[in-house]
């Protein structure tokens, strides 16, 4: 998505005062006594319809921070259709798309999700607490030392709960939730602390003339915030911490002053006052939006003034009027459309607009797949007395060591299990404890997570035998838990589903978990997925054949700044793996080998500065949970691995993905031995415009250096691909496909800028265009920049690599390039090497894919 800020008056935008976007609803569930609505404009009137009958018509205030929760005259029942619309002045929106009220036991058969106190921690004298991870319309309450101190019936998904009496010091505080008389597990216990005295000085987000809502920041959780306008006390509010959004009347005037103080306990010092001055309307900036791509029907707003109305035009026509964070549109966006977004306040019309061009592919940023929080997490150590030991995290009745297994989950049947293995490190360090964060994230969603202590195999030396010994140790741990599952006295008696088993290994452990499926012979065990994190490949280095992962989903995560396994050998496993049902590779810039394990304290990384350890952990947890939720729980989270969505709260911009799923049409993977003149369909290819392209090994030799016949030494996988040489802008590669229907399909191709000089990256990105040719000879092209661009290489000082990643092109986008194009019968795919730079480009795995 290309975007720029432009003066609004230059665009001559025609406004439609009757246009209001449909609001949208939090997912409703049976027994809910309220619904939560988002996306309306300030002061709108909201109408709610249930099962075709209007049941609520109510004026509301501001849409942020948590929408509006409207009480219903009767609880919802499963199957009822719920929808909403908004009205303001002459405007009446369309109804929102109907959302069916669900039986929560279908989505959450082991009980409602576990509430989360957010923010945490809580403090002595706090009078308000935020609770997250709730189902709209249920009941949430807070207990302190077991006594209820606050309750809300008909709650918001993120609900503030007033606390009375205020918290005392060292109280044990928990949040609870109930829907349909079904009580969730309690939140993680918080013990009240003493806040800093005096509290910090509050701050303010920018306030603009004409606004009606302001944001006070830097607030202590549970504090009492007092606001002054021009020196006049406006009132005192309890806040759940972080920030507080307040609506005031009349609208703000330029030059007005506001100040705020905060206090905790009576008699304790009040904070120094934080002050701000209202800025003129002319300072109101344009809002900023998230990615937009062909096919979108809404705009995501990532920053805007508090209380602003967001207006959207598409190709000059009014398309939406709503509010952050999402504005629904009255049209479906197409590749190349021009989108204009502005924000207005009650008494201020924004003078600057954001103008964006719709990309063919620019995936949305959505939720974090590691955020599924259903169960308390128990943990314990295991040791069979014969060298098989480690740690295990599991869904429990409560948090902590040696807790009973969760009873409600037990009633649903045994839970899946993931077994992890660390790599070589100082044997004195407890390396197996380094993935506790990932184990806990898996356990809270209902997956047992075991980490094997492999220290007996650590230290000097290595080789294939060391990897096989690690594989044996992993298998022995699986056997140990089989025995636990058969022992009536064990916490895990009949709790483990070994037919849903996943493996995760790091470094030599990653090598070992790839080995395990090829040698395991335990009865009743089915391996569904293997995650290899920065794995070695000792078999390759020893001149032996590389194991070909098959019969299970495979994923590898490769740190681009790895200073240990500098060859990123996981790329070899990816190249050799079968997509059963899929395979995934993440090449992560600015990360190192060690920082994924909390016990490995030294940063081994090389090249540009690495992101902090906590960001390494978020990447592993987010994408790792997406993988194991997909293969073990059947959730549709593989979209994060395939690049259809980006996880929120993660530095996803550093993650470059390769992905392949089974059942797709491969046009050319260059593995057929039929030369560059034919593709994998055994149909002819052709080169023109001075193009010089050929097939080369994308590999290294076991002894080091490029594989025989390689284009150069920058390829570190284990496959064959095509390299197009540098030259003029008319170079074209044509691959016949025999007349295929590409309607609603995508074309995927792996590509990389070829690195010529080790340790350096040339300035400026290169690229190419992908094209189609229909049966009538009509052609159309889409530039790689319209689908995310050709990723830049990572400046690894030892092994700068030409690391390919998968690039997706929506077939519908080619119609924009030539309206005469017919997608129902396409006879050839085209690669136009149209850049004039002196750089080669690598290609592989050209496919037609059904999304």
C-alpha positions in Angstrom: 0.0 0.0 0.0 1.4 3.3 -1.1 0.3 6.3 1.0 0.9 10.0 1.4 -0.6 13.0 3.2 -2.1 15.7 1.0 -4.1 18.9 1.6 -7.7 18.0 1.8 -8.9 21.0 -0.2 -6.9 20.0 -3.2 -8.9 16.8 -3.5 -12.3 18.5 -3.9 -14.0 15.8 -2.0 -17.8 15.7 -2.2 -19.4 14.8 1.2 -22.6 12.9 1.7 -24.2 13.9 5.1 -26.5 11.0 4.9 -23.7 8.4 4.7 -23.1 6.4 7.8 -21.2 3.1 7.8 -22.9 0.1 9.4 -21.5 -0.5 12.9 -20.3 -4.0 13.9 -20.9 -6.3 16.9 -18.8 -8.3 19.2 -19.7 -12.0 18.7 -22.9 -12.5 20.7 -23.6 -15.7 22.7 -26.7 -17.3 24.1 -27.6 -16.0 27.6 -25.9 -12.7 27.0 -28.0 -9.9 28.5 -26.2 -7.2 26.5 -24.5 -6.7 23.1 -21.4 -4.6 22.4 -21.3 -2.3 19.3 -18.3 -0.7 17.7 -17.6 1.6 14.7 -20.4 4.2 15.3 -19.8 8.0 15.2 -20.0 10.0 18.5 -23.5 10.7 19.8 -25.1 8.3 17.4 -28.3 6.5 18.2 -27.9 2.7 18.0 -30.7 0.3 17.1 -30.4 -3.4 17.8 -32.4 -6.0 16.1 -32.7 -9.6 17.4 -34.4 -12.3 15.3 -36.0 -9.6 13.1 -37.4 -7.5 15.9 -36.1 -4.2 17.0 -35.4 -4.5 20.7 -33.2 -1.5 21.6 -32.9 2.1 20.3 -30.5 4.1 22.4 -28.3 7.2 22.1 -24.7 6.4 22.9 -21.6 8.5 23.6 -18.1 7.9 22.2 -17.0 4.8 20.4 -13.6 4.6 22.1 -12.1 3.0 24.0 -14.5 0.0 24.3 -17.5 0.7 22.1 -21.0 0.8 23.6 -22.6 -2.1 25.5 -26.4 -2.0 25.3 -28.6 -4.0 27.7 -31.2 -6.3 26.0 -34.8 -6.8 27.2 -34.2 -10.5 27.3 -31.2 -12.8 27.2 -30.2 -14.1 23.7 -30.8 -17.6 22.7 -28.6 -19.7 20.4 -29.4 -19.2 16.7 -30.9 -15.8 17.0 -29.6 -13.3 14.4 -28.4 -10.0 15.8 -27.6 -6.9 13.8 -27.2 -3.1 14.5 -27.4 0.2 12.7 -26.6 3.8 13.6 -28.5 7.0 13.1 -27.3 10.7 13.5 -28.9 13.7 11.9 -30.1 12.9 8.4 -27.9 9.8 8.3 -29.2 6.2 8.8 -26.7 3.4 8.1 -27.4 0.1 6.6 -27.9 -2.7 9.0 -24.7 -4.5 9.9 -24.3 -8.1 8.6 -26.3 -10.3 10.9 -24.3 -12.2 13.5 -25.7 -15.5 14.9 -25.8 -15.8 18.6 -23.8 -19.0 19.4 -23.9 -21.6 22.1 -20.6 -20.8 23.9 -20.1 -24.4 24.8 -19.5 -25.1 21.1 -16.6 -22.7 20.9 -15.5 -23.3 24.4 -16.5 -26.8 25.5 -14.4 -26.7 28.6 -16.0 -23.5 29.8 -15.7 -19.8 29.0 -12.3 -18.3 28.4 -10.2 -17.3 31.4 -10.6 -13.6 32.2 -7.4 -11.5 32.3 -6.7 -8.6 34.6 -5.5 -6.0 32.2 -3.6 -4.0 33.0 -1.7 -5.6 35.8 -0.5 -5.4 38.5 -3.1 -4.0 40.9 -2.2 -1.6 43.7 -3.3 -0.8 47.3 -6.2 1.7 47.3 -7.0 1.0 43.6 -10.7 1.7 42.9 -11.1 0.3 39.3 -9.7 -2.8 37.6 -9.8 -3.7 33.9 -10.7 -7.2 32.8 -10.1 -8.6 29.4 -10.8 -11.8 27.4 -14.5 -11.7 28.2 -17.5 -12.8 26.2 -19.8 -9.8 25.6 -23.0 -9.7 27.7 -21.9 -12.1 30.5 -21.1 -11.3 34.1 -17.7 -10.4 35.4 -16.6 -9.9 39.0 -13.5 -9.2 41.1 -12.6 -10.9 44.4 -10.1 -9.7 46.9 -9.1 -12.4 49.4 -12.2 -14.3 48.2 -14.7 -11.5 48.8 -16.5 -9.9 45.9 -15.4 -6.2 45.6 -16.9 -5.4 42.2 -19.3 -6.8 39.6 -20.8 -5.9 36.2 -23.7 -7.8 34.7 -23.8 -7.5 30.9 -20.1 -6.8 30.4 -18.0 -5.5 27.6 -15.2 -7.8 26.2 -12.8 -5.4 28.0 -14.6 -4.3 31.0 -13.7 -1.8 33.7 -15.0 -2.9 37.1 -15.4 -0.4 40.0 -13.8 -1.8 43.2 -15.4 -1.1 46.6 -13.9 -1.1 49.2 -10.6 -0.1 47.6 -7.8 -2.8 47.7 -5.7 -3.3 50.8 -2.0 -4.2 50.6 -1.1 -7.9 49.9 -4.7 -8.9 49.0 -5.1 -11.8 46.6 -7.1 -10.4 43.6 -8.8 -12.5 40.9 -11.3 -11.9 38.1 -14.1 -14.3 37.3 -16.6 -14.6 34.5 -20.0 -16.4 34.0 -22.3 -17.0 31.1 -25.3 -19.3 31.2 -24.4 -20.2 34.8 -21.2 -21.6 33.4 -18.3 -20.1 35.4 -14.8 -19.6 33.8 -11.6 -20.5 35.6 -10.3 -17.5 37.6 -7.8 -15.1 36.2 -4.1 -15.3 37.2 -3.9 -14.2 40.8 -2.6 -10.7 41.4 -1.3 -9.6 44.8 -1.8 -5.9 45.5 1.3 -3.9 45.7 2.2 -0.4 46.9 2.3 2.2 44.1 5.0 4.8 43.9 4.4 7.8 46.1 3.7 10.3 44.8 2.2 8.9 41.6 3.8 9.9 38.3 2.7 13.1 36.6 -0.2 12.4 34.2 0.2 13.2 30.5 -2.1 14.0 27.6 -2.5 12.9 24.1 -2.7 16.0 21.7 -6.0 17.8 22.1 -7.4 19.8 19.2 -9.9 22.6 19.0 -13.4 21.4 18.2 -12.9 18.1 19.9 -15.1 16.7 22.7 -13.0 13.9 24.1 -9.5 13.9 25.5 -7.1 11.2 26.7 -5.1 11.4 29.9 -2.1 9.1 29.9 0.5 7.7 32.3 -2.1 6.7 34.8 -1.4 4.2 37.7 -3.8 1.2 37.7 -6.7 2.0 39.9 -5.9 5.6 40.5 -8.4 8.5 41.0 -7.8 11.1 38.3 -9.0 14.6 38.7 -9.3 16.8 35.6 -9.2 20.6 35.5 -10.3 22.8 32.5 -9.0 26.3 32.7 -8.4 25.7 36.4 -12.0 24.6 37.0 -12.4 21.1 38.5 -14.3 18.9 36.0 -14.6 15.8 38.3 -12.7 12.8 39.5 -12.7 9.4 37.8 -11.4 6.0 38.7 -9.1 4.5 36.0 -8.0 1.0 35.3 -4.6 2.3 34.4 -2.6 3.4 31.4 -4.9 6.0 30.0 -8.3 7.5 30.6 -10.6 8.8 27.8 -13.1 11.5 28.9 -15.9 13.3 27.0 -16.6 16.9 27.9 -18.9 19.7 26.8 -18.7 22.2 25.2 -16.1 21.4 22.5 -12.5 22.5 23.2 -11.2 25.9 22.1 -7.7 26.6 20.8 -5.4 27.8 23.6 -7.5 26.3 26.4 -5.5 24.6 29.2 -6.1 21.3 30.8 -4.4 19.7 33.8 -4.8 16.5 35.6 -3.6 14.9 38.9 -3.8 11.4 40.2 -4.0 10.0 43.7 -4.1 6.5 45.3 -4.5 6.3 49.1 -6.2 9.0 51.2 -3.5 11.1 53.0 -0.8 10.1 50.5 0.7 12.7 48.2 -1.1 13.6 45.0 0.9 13.5 41.8 2.3 16.7 40.3 -0.2 18.1 37.8 0.3 17.3 34.2 -0.8 20.1 31.8 -1.4 20.6 28.1 -2.8 23.3 25.8 -5.4 22.8 23.2 -3.9 23.0 19.7 -5.7 24.8 16.8 -7.9 22.9 14.4 -5.2 23.5 11.7 -2.9 21.2 13.6 -5.3 18.2 13.4 -3.3 15.6 11.3 -4.6 13.0 8.9 -5.5 9.6 10.5 -3.3 6.6 9.7 -4.6 3.3 8.6 -3.5 -0.3 8.4 -2.8 -2.3 5.2 -5.5 -2.2 2.5 -5.6 -4.8 -0.3 -7.9 -5.9 -3.1 -11.1 -7.5 -1.8 -11.2 -5.5 1.5 -14.6 -4.1 2.6 -13.3 -2.1 5.5 -10.6 0.3 6.6 -8.6 -0.3 9.8 -7.6 2.9 11.6 -4.4 2.6 13.6 -4.2 6.2 14.8 -6.6 9.1 15.1 -7.7 11.9 17.4 -9.9 10.8 20.3 -13.6 11.2 19.4 -12.9 11.8 15.7 -15.3 10.9 12.9 -13.5 9.0 10.2 -14.6 9.6 6.6 -13.5 7.5 3.6 -13.7 8.1 -0.2 -12.8 5.5 -2.8 -12.0 6.9 -6.3 -13.6 10.2 -5.3 -16.9 8.7 -4.1 -18.0 8.7 -0.4 -17.5 5.2 0.8 -17.7 5.2 4.6 -18.3 7.3 7.7 -17.5 5.8 11.1 -14.9 5.7 13.8 -11.7 3.9 14.8 -10.7 1.2 14.9 -12.7 -0.1 11.8 -14.8 1.7 9.3 -17.0 -0.5 7.1 -17.3 0.6 3.4 -20.1 0.5 0.9 -17.8 -0.9 -1.8 -15.3 -3.7 -2.2 -11.8 -2.4 -2.8 -10.0 -3.2 -6.0 -6.3 -3.3 -6.9 -5.3 0.2 -7.8 -8.2 2.1 -6.2 -7.4 5.4 -4.6 -8.6 5.6 -1.0 -8.8 8.9 0.9 -9.2 9.0 4.6 -9.8 12.1 6.8 -10.8 12.8 10.4 -13.2 15.4 11.7 -14.1 16.6 15.2 -17.3 18.1 16.2 -16.0 21.6 15.6 -13.0 21.0 13.4 -12.8 19.7 9.9 -9.4 18.0 9.3 -7.4 19.9 6.7 -5.0 17.0 5.8 -6.0 13.8 4.1 -4.3 10.4 3.9 -4.3 9.2 0.3 -3.5 5.5 -0.3 -3.4 3.2 -3.3 -4.9 -0.2 -2.8 -2.3 -3.0 -3.1 -3.1 -6.3 -4.8 -1.8 -8.1 -1.6 -1.2 -6.4 1.7 -2.4 -8.7 4.5 -4.3 -7.3 7.5 -2.8 -7.2 11.0 -5.2 -9.2 13.2 -5.1 -11.0 16.5 -2.2 -12.8 18.1 -2.6 -16.6 17.8 -0.8 -17.0 21.1 -3.5 -15.0 22.9 -6.0 -17.9 23.3 -6.3 -18.1 27.1 -8.6 -20.8 28.3 -7.0 -22.6 31.3 -4.8 -22.1 34.3 -1.3 -23.4 33.8 0.2 -26.1 36.0 3.8 -27.3 35.8 6.0 -29.9 37.2 9.3 -31.7 36.7 9.6 -35.3 35.6 12.4 -37.8 36.1 12.2 -41.6 35.6 15.5 -42.2 37.4 17.2 -43.4 34.3 18.3 -40.2 32.7 14.9 -39.2 31.2 13.9 -35.9 32.8 12.5 -32.4 32.0 9.7 -30.1 32.7 6.0 -30.2 31.7 3.3 -27.4 31.5 -0.3 -28.4 31.3 -3.9 -27.1 31.5 -4.7 -27.3 35.3 -7.3 -26.4 37.9 -5.2 -23.5 39.0 -1.8 -21.9 38.3 1.3 -23.3 39.9 3.5 -26.3 40.6 1.9 -29.8 40.8 -1.7 -28.6 40.4 -4.4 -31.1 39.4 -5.1 -31.5 35.7 -8.1 -29.4 34.5 -11.2 -31.5 35.2 -13.5 -30.0 32.6 -10.9 -30.5 29.8 -10.5 -34.1 31.0 -14.2 -34.8 30.5 -13.8 -33.8 26.9 -11.1 -36.4 26.3 -7.3 -36.5 26.3 -5.3 -33.4 25.3 -2.7 -33.1 22.6 1.0 -33.0 23.5 4.1 -31.2 22.2 7.5 -32.4 23.1 10.4 -30.0 22.9 14.2 -30.5 22.8 17.0 -27.9 23.2 20.3 -27.9 21.5 24.0 -27.9 22.5 25.0 -25.5 25.3 27.0 -25.4 28.5 25.8 -28.6 30.4 25.9 -26.6 33.6 22.9 -24.5 32.4 19.4 -25.9 32.6 18.6 -25.3 28.9 15.4 -27.3 29.0 13.9 -24.5 31.2 14.5 -21.9 28.4 11.1 -22.4 26.6 8.9 -22.0 29.7 7.1 -19.0 28.0 6.2 -21.1 25.0 5.2 -24.1 27.1 2.9 -21.9 29.2 1.3 -20.4 26.1 0.5 -23.8 24.7 -0.8 -25.1 28.0 -3.2 -22.2 28.5 -4.9 -23.2 25.2 -5.2 -26.9 26.2 -2.0 -28.5 24.9 0.4 -30.3 27.2 4.0 -29.0 26.6 7.0 -31.1 27.6 10.6 -29.9 27.5 13.2 -32.6 27.5 16.5 -32.2 29.5 19.2 -33.0 26.9 22.1 -31.8 29.0 23.6 -35.3 29.2 24.3 -35.0 25.5 25.7 -31.5 25.6 29.3 -30.4 25.5 32.2 -30.8 23.1 31.7 -33.1 20.1 28.7 -33.9 18.0 28.0 -35.6 14.7 25.2 -37.7 13.5 25.3 -40.0 16.5 24.7 -37.1 18.8 21.6 -36.2 16.9 20.4 -39.8 16.9 21.0 -40.0 20.7 18.9 -36.9 21.1 16.1 -38.4 19.0 16.3 -41.5 21.2 16.0 -39.3 24.4 13.0 -37.6 23.0 11.4 -40.9 22.2 12.1 -42.1 25.8 10.4 -39.0 27.1 7.3 -39.9 25.0 7.5 -43.4 26.4 7.7 -41.9 29.9 4.5 -40.0 29.3 2.8 -43.0 27.9 3.5 -44.7 31.2 2.2 -41.7 33.0 -1.0 -41.8 31.0 -1.5 -45.4 32.0 -0.7 -44.8 35.7 -3.9 -44.2 37.8 -1.9 -42.3 40.4 -0.4 -39.8 37.8 -1.6 -36.3 37.1 -1.6 -37.4 33.5 -3.7 -40.6 33.8 -5.8 -40.9 30.6 -5.1 -37.2 29.9 -2.8 -37.4 26.8 -3.8 -37.9 23.2 -0.6 -39.4 21.6 -2.4 -39.4 18.2 -2.1 -35.6 18.3 1.6 -35.2 19.1 3.8 -32.3 18.0 7.5 -31.9 18.2 9.6 -28.7 18.6 13.4 -28.7 18.6 16.0 -25.9 18.7 19.5 -26.2 17.1 20.6 -29.8 17.5 17.2 -30.4 19.0 15.7 -29.2 15.7 17.8 -31.7 13.9 16.7 -34.4 16.4 12.9 -33.7 16.0 13.2 -34.1 12.3 14.9 -37.4 12.9 12.3 -38.7 15.4 9.5 -39.4 12.9 11.9 -41.5 10.7 12.9 -43.8 13.6 10.0 -43.8 16.1 8.2 -47.1 16.5 6.0 -46.5 19.6 2.5 -47.8 19.3 -0.4 -45.4 19.4 1.7 -42.3 18.5 0.9 -40.1 15.5 3.1 -37.1 14.9 1.0 -34.3 13.4 3.6 -31.5 13.2 7.3 -30.7 13.6 8.8 -27.3 14.3 12.5 -27.0 13.8 13.9 -23.8 15.3 17.4 -22.9 13.9 18.2 -26.6 13.3 21.4 -28.1 12.4 21.7 -30.8 9.7 24.6 -33.1 10.8 23.6 -35.7 8.2 24.3 -33.2 5.4 27.6 -32.1 6.8 28.6 -35.8 7.1 27.8 -36.3 3.4 24.7 -38.4 4.1 21.2 -37.8 2.6 19.1 -35.2 4.3 15.9 -36.4 5.9 12.8 -35.5 3.9 10.0 -34.5 6.3 6.8 -36.2 5.2 3.6 -37.4 6.6 3.2 -34.4 8.9 3.1 -30.6 8.8 6.6 -29.1 8.9 7.7 -25.7 10.0 11.1 -24.2 10.4 12.1 -20.8 11.9 15.4 -19.5 10.7 17.1 -16.5 12.5 18.7 -14.4 9.7 21.4 -13.2 12.2 22.2 -16.7 13.4 25.9 -16.7 14.4 25.9 -20.4 15.4 24.1 -22.3 12.7 25.1 -19.8 10.1 24.0 -22.1 7.2 20.3 -21.9 8.3 20.0 -25.6 7.7 16.3 -25.5 8.3 16.0 -24.3 4.7 17.3 -27.7 3.6 14.6 -29.5 5.5 12.0 -27.1 4.1 13.1 -27.7 0.5 13.1 -31.5 1.0 9.8 -31.6 3.0 6.4 -32.7 1.5 3.4 -30.5 2.2 1.5 -33.0 4.4 -0.7 -31.0 4.7 1.6 -28.0 4.4 5.1 -26.8 5.0 6.2 -23.4 6.3 9.5 -21.5 6.6 10.0 -18.3 8.5 13.2 -16.3 7.8 13.4 -13.7 10.5 15.6 -10.7 10.2 17.4 -9.1 13.2 17.2 -12.3 15.3 19.9 -14.6 16.6 20.2 -18.3 17.5 20.4 -18.0 21.3 17.8 -15.4 22.2 14.9 -17.8 21.7 16.0 -19.8 24.8 15.8 -17.9 28.1 18.8 -19.8 29.6 21.1 -19.0 26.7 22.3 -15.6 27.9 24.8 -14.6 25.3 23.6 -13.0 22.0 25.5 -14.9 19.3 23.9 -12.8 16.6 25.8 -11.2 13.7 25.1 -8.4 11.3 22.7 -5.6 12.1 21.6 -5.1 15.8 19.1 -7.7 16.9 15.7 -7.1 18.3 15.3 -7.6 22.1 15.0 -11.1 23.6 11.3 -10.5 24.4 10.6 -9.9 20.7 12.3 -13.2 19.8 10.0 -14.9 22.3 6.9 -13.2 20.9 7.8 -14.4 17.4 8.3 -18.0 18.5 5.2 -18.0 20.6 3.0 -16.3 18.1 3.9 -18.3 15.0 4.6 -21.5 17.0 1.1 -21.4 18.6 -0.4 -20.7 15.1 1.4 -23.9 13.9 0.4 -26.2 16.8 -3.1 -24.8 17.1 -3.5 -25.7 13.4 -2.1 -29.2 13.5 -3.2 -30.3 17.0 -6.4 -28.4 17.7 -7.8 -28.0 14.1 -7.9 -24.2 14.3 -7.6 -22.1 11.1 -4.4 -20.4 12.2 -2.2 -21.6 9.4 -3.3 -18.3 7.7 -0.5 -16.6 9.7 2.1 -19.0 8.3 0.8 -18.6 4.7 0.9 -14.8 5.0 -2.9 -14.2 4.7 -2.8 -12.4 8.1 -0.2 -10.8 10.2 -0.2 -11.3 14.0 -0.7 -8.2 16.1 1.7 -7.4 18.9 4.6 -9.1 17.0 7.4 -7.6 14.8 5.9 -9.4 11.8 7.6 -7.0 9.4 10.9 -8.9 10.2 9.3 -12.3 9.2 9.6 -13.5 5.6 7.6 -16.6 4.9 7.7 -19.5 2.5 4.7 -21.8 2.4 3.3 -24.6 0.4 0.2 -26.7 0.8 -0.9 -29.9 -0.8 -3.3 -30.3 -3.7 -2.2 -27.3 -5.7 -1.0 -27.1 -9.3 2.8 -26.8 -9.6 3.7 -25.1 -12.9 7.5 -25.4 -12.3 9.6 -26.5 -9.3 12.7 -27.1 -11.5 13.1 -30.5 -10.0 12.1 -32.6 -13.1 15.4 -32.9 -14.8 13.9 -31.7 -18.1 16.0 -28.6 -18.4 15.0 -24.9 -18.6 13.1 -25.4 -21.8 10.2 -27.3 -20.2 8.3 -26.8 -16.9 7.0 -29.3 -14.5 3.9 -29.8 -16.6 6.3 -30.9 -19.4 5.1 -27.9 -21.4 7.5 -25.5 -23.2 9.1 -22.4 -21.8 10.6 -19.6 -23.8 13.0 -16.7 -23.2 13.1 -13.3 -25.0 14.2 -9.7 -24.8 17.8 -10.7 -24.1 16.9 -12.8 -21.1 19.5 -15.4 -20.0 17.9 -17.8 -17.5 18.8 -21.3 -16.4 18.4 -23.9 -13.7 20.9 -24.1 -10.9 21.4 -26.0 -7.6 20.2 -23.8 -4.7 22.5 -25.5 -2.3 25.9 -25.7 -0.6 28.4 -28.6 -0.8 28.7 -30.7 2.4 32.3 -29.7 2.8 31.4 -26.0 2.4 31.1 -23.6 -0.5 28.6 -23.7 -3.3 27.3 -27.0 -4.6 28.7 -28.1 -8.0 27.1 -26.1 -10.8 25.6 -23.5 -8.5 25.0 -20.0 -9.8 27.1 -18.6 -6.9 27.7 -19.3 -3.2 24.7 -17.5 -1.8 22.1 -20.3 -1.8 21.7 -22.4 1.4 18.7 -24.6 0.8 18.6 -28.0 -0.9 16.7 -27.7 -4.1 16.9 -26.6 -7.7 15.6 -23.3 -9.0 15.9 -20.8 -11.8 18.1 -17.7 -11.9 17.5 -14.9 -14.4 20.5 -12.8 -15.2 20.7 -9.0 -15.1 20.1 -6.9 -18.2 17.5 -4.6 -19.8 13.9 -4.1 -19.0 12.5 -6.2 -21.8 13.6 -9.6 -20.5 10.7 -12.1 -20.4 10.3 -15.7 -19.4 7.2 -17.5 -20.7 5.9 -20.8 -19.2 3.0 -22.5 -20.9 0.3 -23.9 -18.6 -2.2 -25.4 -21.1 -5.3 -23.3 -20.7 -6.2 -23.2 -17.0 -9.0 -21.4 -15.2 -7.5 -18.9 -12.8 -10.8 -17.4 -11.6 -10.6 -16.8 -7.8 -7.2 -18.4 -7.8 -3.8 -17.1 -6.8 -0.4 -17.5 -8.4 2.4 -18.2 -5.9 6.1 -18.0 -6.7 9.2 -18.1 -4.4 11.7 -15.4 -5.3 14.8 -13.7 -4.0 17.2 -11.0 -4.9 20.5 -12.8 -5.7 23.4 -11.8 -3.5 26.7 -11.4 -5.2 29.0 -10.0 -2.5 29.1 -11.8 0.8 28.5 -9.5 3.8 27.0 -6.6 1.9 23.7 -5.7 0.4 23.3 -3.2 -2.6 21.3 -0.1 -2.2 17.7 -0.1 -3.4 15.4 -3.0 -3.9 15.1 -4.9 -7.1 12.0 -6.6 -8.4 10.1 -8.1 -11.3 6.6 -8.4 -12.8 4.4 -11.5 -13.0 2.0 -11.8 -15.9 -0.6 -13.9 -17.5 -1.5 -14.6 -21.1 -5.0 -15.7 -22.0 -6.1 -17.9 -24.9 -6.5 -14.9 -27.2 -2.9 -13.6 -26.5 -4.0 -10.9 -24.2 -1.5 -10.2 -21.5 -1.5 -8.3 -18.2 1.1 -7.8 -15.5 1.3 -7.1 -11.8 4.4 -5.7 -10.2 5.9 -7.5 -7.2 5.8 -4.1 -5.4 2.0 -4.4 -5.4 2.1 -7.6 -3.4 4.7 -6.7 -0.8 7.9 -6.4 -2.9 10.9 -8.5 -3.3 12.5 -8.8 0.2 15.9 -7.4 0.7 18.7 -9.7 1.7 20.0 -9.7 5.3 23.6 -8.4 5.7 25.0 -11.5 7.4 28.8 -10.9 7.5 29.6 -14.6 7.2 26.9 -16.0 5.0 24.7 -13.4 3.2 22.1 -15.5 1.5 19.8 -15.5 -1.4 16.9 -16.8 0.7 13.7 -17.2 -1.3 10.3 -16.5 0.1 6.7 -17.1 -1.2 5.1 -14.1 -2.9 1.3 -14.3 -3.6 -0.5 -12.7 -6.6 -4.3 -12.6 -6.7 -5.4 -13.6 -10.2 -8.2 -11.0 -10.1 -5.6 -8.2 -9.9 -4.4 -9.0 -13.4 -7.8 -7.8 -14.8 -6.9 -4.3 -13.6 -3.8 -4.4 -16.0 -6.0 -5.3 -19.0 -9.8 -5.3 -18.8 -9.9 -7.5 -22.0 -8.1 -10.3 -20.2 -10.0 -13.6 -19.8 -9.0 -15.6 -16.7 -11.1 -18.6 -17.5 -8.5 -19.9 -20.0 -5.0 -18.8 -19.4 -2.3 -20.4 -21.6 0.9 -19.0 -20.1 2.5 -17.4 -17.1 5.1 -14.7 -17.6 8.0 -13.3 -15.6 9.1 -9.9 -16.8 12.5 -8.9 -15.5 11.9 -5.3 -16.1 14.5 -3.7 -13.8 17.6 -2.1 -15.3 19.8 -2.8 -12.3 22.7 -5.3 -12.6 21.2 -7.9 -10.3 20.1 -11.4 -10.9 16.8 -12.8 -9.5 16.1 -16.3 -8.2 12.8 -18.1 -8.7 11.3 -21.4 -7.6 8.0 -23.2 -6.9 5.7 -21.4 -9.4 2.1 -22.6 -8.5 -1.5 -22.0 -9.1 -3.2 -22.1 -5.7 -6.8 -22.2 -4.5 -6.9 -19.8 -1.5 
